Amino acid sequence: MTAADTFPRHSARTQGFTLGAPRSFTVAPDGQRVLFLRSSSGTDRSNALWLFDTAEVTEHLLADPAQLDDADVVSEAELARRERVRERASGITAYAVDDSARRVAFTLSGELFVSEPETGLVRRLPAQYPAADPRPDGSGVRVAYTSRGELRVIGFDGSGDRALAEPEHERVQWGSAEFVAAEEMNRARGYWWSPDGSTILAARVDESEVARWNLADPADPARAPRTMAYPAAGEANADVTLELLRVDDARFGERLPVRWDRGSHPYLVEVHWSAHGRPLLAVQSRDQRSQLVLAVDPETGDTTELHRDTDPHWIEIKTGWPAWTPDGRLVRIAALDGAYRLLVDGTDWTGAELQVRAVLDVGPHDILVAASERDPTQSHVYRVTESGARRLSEEAGVHGARRGGPVTVLSSSGLRQLHTTVRVLREDTPIGEIASLAEPSTITPRVELLRLGARELCSALLLPHGHRPEHGRLPVLLDPYGGPQAQRVLRKQQGYLTPQWFAEQGFAVLVTDGRGTGGRGPEWDRAIAGDFAGAPLHDQVDALHACAAERTDLDLDRVGIRGWSFGGYLAALAVLRRPDVFHAAVAGAPVCDFRLYDTHYTERYLGDPNRNPETYAANSLLEMAPELRRDLMLVHGTVDDNVVFAHSLRLSEALTAAGRPHTLLPLPGVTHMPTSESKSENLLLLQLDFLRRALGLPARSPEGSGSTD
C-alpha cells in the first residue's frame, strides 16, 4: 500500500468522506424545486448551488463558484461564521431564498450574488464589500445583508444599495448573531424579514462591555493579533436588543425598539416571524432556568408573554420552536415527565414514547419532527398530529427531512452504507434520489453496538478485522466525546471510520455516550449539572469495565483514551483522576479551565463562577495537574477562537510547575478544527505513535484498510 492510499491521507483529502455529498436542502412551497449545495467530487472543497427538478426528476447546476469567482477570499466575518457552524468547505457555503424559492442570494469572496433557478440567471450585485448573510424578502424584490457592522438593503436587480442601520461605534453590529448565540444557541442569524417585506426585525449587538481577547499566532510574529470579543464565564455578555426597521420607501430607516424585560431575560434564543401570527421571541434568563415565549406587536414594539418555562437546572434549547401553525396555534417543545414533548397550544402531541429532538416543518395538517423512541442511537422523522405520530423513515439509522408542499427530502444514514441516502418523496412516495459524489472509504467499520452496565450505556466496540479472542488480548482505546448533547454512538457508519482505523492498528476501540450526551430524556441530560468531572468520567470507566467483563480479550493493563474539545477535557481528566484505569491520553483542544470558556455554555452546567468558585475549581484540570502519573499529549491550534490556546498552555504551565512530564503539540495557524490535509493526516499518525509508545506497544507501519467481511 502506498502512502497515497493510507486512510489518514484519504480521510484528510475528502474531509472525512463528506466532500461531494449533497447538503443544505430547501424545498419550494409548491414542491417543484429542491435547492441544495454539493461540490463536484469527493475531493473538491468548493460547493456549488444545484437544483433538483421534481417534475423531470433531474439535477441542474445553478451557480458554479469556479465560473463566478476565482479568488476564494474569505473575510474575517465569514471566517468567524464558518467557525461557529464548523464549516470546513469553501465556495457557496450558505444561501437563502424568498418565500417561493424562485430567488436565491449567496456570497462568494465577500461579493453578493443572486440567482433565479427557473431562468438560470446568476448575477453579481454592486453591494458593499464584504457582504455576508444575504436574505431576500418574501417576494424577492429586495435582498438584505450585513457588511462592516451595518445592515443594508439592495434591490434584487442591483438598485438602491443603502444602509438600513449603521453602528454608532466599532463594537456595535447590526443584524448579526453574537458569539454565544452562534456557538451555543444554534442561532446563526441576527435579522428577520416581515412576511410582507415592509419591515426587518433586527438585532443590535453591542459588545462594548465584553472582554477583548487577542489571538496571536506564535508561528507568525510579524502578523498583528486578531482581537475578538469573548464573553468568558462570569463576565459580561454582549448587550442584545431588537428593533423593528422599516424598509418600505415611505418610511425607510424608521426604527421602533422591541421591549421586554432584558434585565431578567437577556438572552435572545430564537425569533420566528411568519404570516400566521405576530413575531415570536424566545428569551432566556442568564442562568437559563427560565425561558419565555413572547409575541411582538409590530406596530408598537410591545411584547406579550405567551408561555413561561422554568427548570431547576436549565431549559434545553431545541431546534424549530417557537412557531405558529397556519391556524395560529403555538408550537413548542417542553421537558415534561421524563420526555421532550411536542406541545401545540399546550396540548401534548407526542406523549412519553418519543424524545423530540427538533421541529423540522410546521404544515397545515401535521408537524414534521425528528425524534427517538426507545433506542437513542436512532433518530427518525415523524409526521405528528393531535391524533398521534406516524414514522416516515423506515430503516434503522439517523434520519432528517426538509419539506415544501407535497414534497419531502428525506436524508437517511445507517450502518450498512457510508454515505447518506437522499430521497425525494411526493406524498410519501419516492420519486428520485439526489446523488452523492462522495468517495468510498477503504475501511468498512466493524461496529458492535452494546448497552453496558447498570445504566445501559450506549457503546460501540470496534475490533480489528479478522480478530478472534483466541488471537490474544488487545490494548483498549476509548474514543469518546462525552459532552452535553453530543452523541457519538449512533447507527451511522460515518462516525466510525477513524475508530475503525485505530482498531486496525491493533486496538479494541470503545466509544461510549454517558450521562448528559442526549437522546435519553431530560433526567439523563441534567445528571451532569454542576459536575463535568464526575458522571462523564464515571460512565467511561463503568462502560470499560462492563465491556471487559463480557470480552476477555480486552487488556485492561493497557488502556488509552483520546478526544477533542470536551472529549479532550475528558481524556486529560481520565489520566489525572483515574491513573489506576487509564495509562495514556491524547487531549485535543481541551477545555482545561472552564473560567476561560464562554458564558452561555459554562454557566448552564456549572453556574456563575463568581458565586460558585468551588465548582469551577473542582472541574478544573489545572487544579489536578500535580496528580499526573501517566503519559499525556496535549494538542491545540494556536488560533483557536472557541477553546483558546491558553487552555493547553496553562495546563502545560501547571504540569511543568508540578514537575510532571507531558507532551505539548501546538498546531500553528489552526483553529478549533484542523482543515489542512497534511495536518489532519499527520495528526492521526502522531496520535497513533504516541499511544503506541505510551502503552508499550511495538512500533509498526500503520495499516490503512481492513477487509470488508
N, C-alpha and C positions, 0 to 999 in steps of 0.2 A: 504494500500500500504506500503510495507516495504522500508527501506532506500535503499536497493539494487535495487529497482525498480524505483527510482526517476530519472527524466530526467537529472538533472545535473550530477549525477553519471554515468548514461548510456552514456551521451554525452562525458564525460571525458574519459571513458573506451574505447570508439570507435573512439576517436579523431574527434568528430563531425560527426560520422557515415560515415567516409571516409575510415577507415581501411577495407581491403578486396575488395576494388574497383580496377579494372584494370586501369593502367595509363602508361604513357611514351611509346607510341607505335612507332614502327619502321616497315615499310613495305618494304620487299625486292624488288629491282627493277624489278624482274621477277614476282612479285605478289604471289609467292609460300609460303611465310612465313611472319607471323606477330609476332614480338617480343614485349613483354610487361612485366611490373612489377605488382605483386599482392601478398598480404600476404594471409595466409592460411585461415583466418577467419576475422570476423568483429571486433575482439578484439586482433588480432595478429599484432604487430607493425613491424614485420620483413618481408620486401619484398623479394620475390624470383623472379627469371627470368623464364619466361614462353614463349612458342611458340604456336601459332595457325597455324595449317596446313590448308591452304585454299583449297587444293585438297580433303583431307579427312574430312575437317570441324571438326577437333579435336584439343584439347589442350594437351600440353605435358610440364611437369616440366623439365626445363633445369638445373637450379642451385638453390639448396636449402641452404640458409645460415646455417641452423641447422646441415646440413651434412658436411659443409665445414669449419665452424669456430664457436666455442662456446664461444669465448672471448668477442666479440662485443666491442672491444676497439676502441674508436674514437679519432683520432689525432686532435690537435688544428687546423690544416689546414682544416681538414674535418668538424670540428665543425663550423668553420667560413664560409665554403661553404654552409653548411646546413642553417645557419642563414640567409645568403643572399637570398636564394631561399625559405625561410620559410618552410624548410623540418623538419617535426616532427617525421617521421617514422625512422626505422632502417633497418638493413640488406643491401640489394642491393638497394641503393637509386638513382643510376645513372649508365649508361652503354653507350658504344659506339661501332660501328660496322665498318667493312670495306665496300667497295663500293657495294659488292654483298650481304651483311648481312649474310655471311657464317661464319664470325669470329667475336667474341664479346669479349670485355675487360671490367672488372669492378674491384672494390676493396671491400675488407671486412677487417675491423680492420687494415687498412693500408697495407694489403697484396694485391698483384696484381694477379688476376685470369683471365684466358681466357677460352672461350668455343667455340665449334663447333656445332651449332644446328643440322646439318644434321647427325652427328655421335654420338651426346650425350656427347662428350668429355668435361670434365671440369678439368682444371689443374691450380695449383698454380705455378707462375713463380718466380725464385730466384731474384726478383727485390729489389732494395734498399728500406729500410723501413724509414718512412712511404711513401707509394706510393699514388698518388692522380691523378685524372682526366686522366686515361689512354685512349688512342685513337689509334686504328690500322691504318696503312696506307691503301691506297685504295685497294691494293692487299692482305692485311692481312699477309704480310711477317714479318713486324716489328710492335711493339707497342711503342709509345712514352708515357711518363708520367712525372709528376713533383714530386720532392722529395727534401726537405730541401733547397728550392730555386733554385735547379737545374732543367734543362730539360734533361731527359735521354731517351735512346732508348734501347730496348731489342728485341731479336728475338721472334717471336710467339712460337717458340719451346723452349724458355728459354735461348738461347745462346746470348753471346756478350753484356751483360748489360754494358753500359758505358754512361758517361755524354756527352751530346751534347753541353751544355752551362752551365757554372758554375758562380755563383755570385762572384763578386770581394770583397764584404763585406756583412755583415748580413742584410743590409737594401735594398738589391737588390734581386728581384725574377725574374726568367725566366719562361715564359710560363703560368703565372697565371694572372687572372683579378684583377686589383686594386680595392679598396673598392668601389669607386663611379661607376665603370663600372658594377660591380656585383650588387650593391644595387640599382642604379638609371638608368642604360642604358640597363638593361636586357642582358648584355654580361657577361656570366659566364665563358668564356674560354679565354685563352691567347696564343694559338698557333693553326696553321692550316697546314695540310699536302698538298703538291702539288699533283695534280692528278696522277702523275707517281711515287710518293713515293720517289723521289730523294732529296726533299727539304722540310724544315719546315719553315714557316713564323712565327716568334715568337716575342712576346712582351717582352721587358726588362723593368721591373718596378723598378724604383729607388725611394725609399721613404726617402731618406736622409734629405730632407727639410721639410717633413711632421711632424707636431707636434706629440709627443708621449703622449698618454693618458694612465693612469693607471686605470684598472678596478679591484677594490678590493671588496671582499665580506665581509661586516662587521660582518656577522654571523660566519665567519671562520678566525679570526685574525691571526692564525698561518700560513695561506696559503699566499704565496707571490702574490702580484697583477699581473694580466696579462697586459703586456704592448702592446698597439696596436698603429698603425699609423692612426690618424683620421684627415682628411682634413676638418676642420671647415670652415664655410663661411668666405670668405675674406682672408683666409690663404693659404699656399702653398699646391698644389696638388702633387701627385706622378708624377715623370718625366717618361713618357711612350714613348719608342722608339720601332721601329720594325727592325728586322734583318732577312735576308734570311740565313738559316743554312743548309749547305749541309749534307745529310745523306748517300749518296752512298759511298761505301767503298773507292773509289779512292780519294774522297775529303771530307771525314768525318770531320765535325767540322769547315770547312771553313765558314767564316762569311762575309756577304755583307749588309751594312746598307741600309735601305729604307729611301729615302729622300723626305720630304715635309716641308712646312713652319710651323713648330710646334710652332713658336712664335705667329702666328696669329690663328692657329687651333690646340691647344694642345690635345684636347680630341679625343681619338680613340674610335669611337662609334661601328663600325662593320667591319668585314672582310669577304669577300666571295672569295673562290678560287675553281673553277670548271674547267672542261675540255672545257668549252665553251668560254673561253676568259682569258685575263690577270687577276691576282688578283685584287680585288676591295677593296678599303678602303672608309669608311665614316668617316670624321673627322669634329669636331665642334670647333668653337671659344669658348673662355672661357665664353662669355656672351650668347652663344648658339643662337645668331641671324644669324649666318652664318654656313652653313654645305656644305662641298664639297664631291663629289664622285670622287675618284682618281683611276686611273689604274696604276698598278705597272709593270715595266719591270723586270722580274725575273733574267735577265742576268746582269743588271746594277744597280738595285735598284732605278732608277729614276721613278718619278711619273708624270702622265699627268692628268690634270683636265678634267673630262668628263661633270660634271654638278656642278652648284653652286645654292644652295637655300638660300634665305635671308628672314627674317621676322622682323618686328619692335619689336616683343616681344620675341619669341623663336621658334625654329624648333622642332616640336613634333617628338619624336623617335617612329617609328612603326616597328614591328617585320617583318623580312623576306626580307628586302631590304638594300642595293642594291644587285642585282643579274643579271646574264646573262640568256637570253633564250637560248635554244640549238642552235639557228641560230645566236647568238651573238648580240642580242639587249638588251639594258639596261632597267632593271625593277626597278621602284622606286615608292614610294608613296609621293604625294605632296598635300599641302593645297592650293586649288585653288578655288576662287569664292564660298566660303561657304561650301566646301566639301573636305574631304580627298579622293583623286582620285588615281587610279592606272594608271601610265603612262608607256608606253613601247616605248623607243626611242623618248620620248617627246609627244607621241600621247595618248590622254585621252581615256582609255578603259571603264571607269565606269560612267562618267558623274556626274550630280548633284544629281541623285537619291540615290546613295549609299554613306555611310560613311565607307570607307575601314579601317578596324582595323588591318589587318595583311595579309601578303602574306604567304600562307600555303605550296604551292608547285608550281614550275615552270615546266610545261611539254612541250612536243614538239608541242602540238596543242592548249593548253589553259593554263591558270594560275588559280590556286585554291586560293581563298581569303576568309577571314572572314569579314563580313560587316553587317551594319544595314541599314534599309530603314527608313521609317517614324517613326517607333517605336523603340526608343533607349533601351527599356527593352529587346529587342530581338537581337540576333546575329546569322546570318545564314551563310552557306557555299555556295559559288557561283563558278561556272565554268565561267571564263571570257575569251572572245576572242575579237578581234578587232571589231567583229560584235555586241557585247553586252554581257550581263551577264545572266546566267541561274541558278536559285536556285536549289541546290542539296538537302538541308534539307527541310522538309515539315512541321512538327509540330511546333506550336508556342513554342518558348523557346530559349535556348542558345546552339549553336552547334559548334563543331570543327572537324577537319579532319586531317588525315595523309594519304599520297598516295605513292604507288610504282607500276609502270607499270599500269596494268588494275585494280588493287585492291585499294580500298579506305576504310579506317577505319573511320566511322562516329560516333562521340560521341554526344549524344543528351540529354539535360536536359530540364525539363519543370515543370509546376506547378502541374501536375496530379500525378507524382511519385517522390519519394525522390531521388532515385539513377539514375545516368547517364546510359542510354542505349547505348551500344557499338555494332554497327552493322558492319559487314564486307560485302562490296559490290564488286562485279565483274562487271565491265562495268555498274555501277549504279543499278545492280540487287542484292538484298540481298541474301547472301549465308549462313549466320550464324551470331551468336552473341557471343561475349566474355563475359562470365558470371561474374557478380559481386557477391562477397561473403559478402558484407557489410550487417550490421544488420539493420532491420527496426526500426523506431522510434515509441515510444508510443504516440508521438504528431503528429498530422496532421495539418499543418498551414492552417488557415482560412484567406486567403490573398485577400484583395480588392485593386486592382491597380487603382490609381487615377491620374488625371492631375489637379494640383491645382494652383490657382491664375493666374495672368496675364501672367506669364512666363510658364504656363502649366508645373509646376514642377512635375517630375515623383515621385510618392509617393506610399507607400504601407501601408495600415491600417490593423492592426490585433486586433481583439476583442476576449474576452473570448468566448469559445464555449457556445452556448445557450443564449448569451446576447441579450437582446432586449432593444430598447430605453426606454420603459416603466419601465424597471428594475432599472432605476436611472442613474445618471451621473457617469462617470468613470474618475479617475485621468489619466493624459496623460503622457506617457513616450516616448520621442523622442530618437531614436536609430540610429543616422547617422554615416557615416564615413566622408563624405563631402569634402574629399581632392581631389587633382588633379588626374584625370584619374583613379578613383577607384569607380566604380558604385556598389551600394548596391541593387538598385531597378531593379531587373532582373526577367524575367519569369523563375525562377529556384527555386524549393521548398527548396533546400538545405540551402539557405541563410536565411530562415525564421523560422527555428526551435527554436532558442533561443528567438527571438522576440515573438513567439507564447507562449513560456513558461512564459515569463513575462506577456503576456496578460492573461494567465490562473490564474495568481496571482491577477488579478483584475484591470489591466491597459488596456487602449487603447494605443496601441503602434503604433507610426507613424515613418516610415523610409522614408527619402526624399533625393534625389540626386539634389543638387543645381548646380549653375554655376561652371564650372571647372571640374566636375566629369566625363566628357567624354560622347561619344555616340551621341552627337548632333552637331558636327562640330567645325571648328576652332574658330569661334567667341565665341561660348559658352565656349570653353576651355580657351580662353585668357581674359575672363571677370574678372578673379581674378588677373590679372597682377598687381603687386605692392601692393596687399591688400588681405591678408588672413583673416583679421578680419572684412571685410566689406560684400562683396557679399555672402560668405558662411553662415554667421550668419543671414543676412537679409533674405536669402531664407528659412532657417529653420523657422524663425518667420512667414514669409508670408505663408508657407505651413500649419503651425499650425493654423493660423487664418482662412485661406480659408477652411480648413477641418472642423473647429469648426462652421463656418457659414453654412455648409451643414449638420453637425451632431450635433444636440442639446444635445446629451448625452455625450459630451466631457466637462470635468470640467476644465476650464482654471484657476481656483484658485488653482489647484494642478497639476503643470507641472514639471516633472523631465526630465533629459537628461543624457544619458550615451554614452561613446565612448572610442575607443582605438587608440593610436598613433595620427594621425591627428584628428580622432574623439575625442580623449581625449583633445586635444587642443581646439576643437570646443565646447566641453561640459563645460570646465572651462571658456572659453570665454563667453559662454552664461550667466552664473550666474554673471560674472563680469560686462559685458556690458549691459545685459538686465535683471536685477533683477525684473523688472515690469512684465516680461513674465515667467521667469524660477525661480523655487523655490528650486531646488536641482540638484546637478550634481555629477556624478561619472566620473572622468577623469583618464583613464588608460594610462600609459606611454605617457603622453602629452609632446609635444614639447613646452616648456614654453618660451624659448628664442632662436630664430632662429639663433643667433650668435653662438650657440652651435651645430647647425646641419650642415650637410655636404654641400660642395661647389656646386656640380652639381645640386642637388635638389633646394637648397635655393636660389642660385643666379639666377636660371632660372626664379623664380617668383618675388623675392624681390630685385634683383640686388646685387651689391657689397656693403657690409656694410661699407667699407672704404670710399665709395663715397656717399652712401645714408644712413647714420646712423639714420636719422629721420624716414625712412621707417621701419627699424628694431625696433626702439623704439615704433612706432605706432602699431606694430603687436606683441609686447612682452607682455606676461601675467605678467611678473614681474613689468612692469610699471603700470599695472592696479590693482595690489594687494590691495592697500588701499581702493578700491571700493567694496570689497566683503561684501555683506549683506546677502547672502544666504548660505545654507549648501553645502559644497564641500568636497568630498572624493577624495584624490589623491592615485592612486595605481601604483606601479612601481617596476619592477625587479631590484635587486641590481647590477646585472652584465649585464645589457642591453648594447650591444655594438652598437646599432643603435641610439636609443634615450636614451642617457646615464642617469643614476640615478640622476646626477647633476641637470637635468631639474626640477624634482619634489622637490629635496632638496632646490634649490634656490628659487622656488616659495614658499615653506613652510617657508623658512627663511624670505622672503619678507612679507608674510602674518603675521608671528609672530612679525616682527618689526613694522608692522602697527596695531598690536593688533587685528587681525582678526582670530577668532576661525575657525578651519578646522580639517579634519581628514587626516592623512597620513598613508597609509598601505604599508609598504615595503614587497617585496616578496624575501626573501633571496635565493640566488643562481639561480634566474630566469632571463632569457634573455628577448628578446623583446616579445616573446610569451610563456606563460606558457605551459609546456608539461606534468608535473606531474599530474597524475589522481586526487589525493587528492586536490592539489592546484587549478586545473581547476574547480573541482566540488565546493569546498568551496568558491571560488572566486565569483561564481554566487550567492550563498546563502548570502554571506556577502553584496554584492551589493543590493540584494533584501531587506535585513534587514535595511540597511542604508536608502534606498529610502522610505521604509515604515515609519520609524521614522521621517525622514525629512519632509515628506508630511503629517504627522499626520494621517496615516492610521492605523487601528487596526492590531496588530500582529496576525498571524495565520500560521499554518503549510503550507509550500509550496506544491502546487498541482503539481504532476508530469506529468499528462497527461490530454488531453481533448478528447472529443468524436470525432469520425471520420465522423460526419454527414456532 
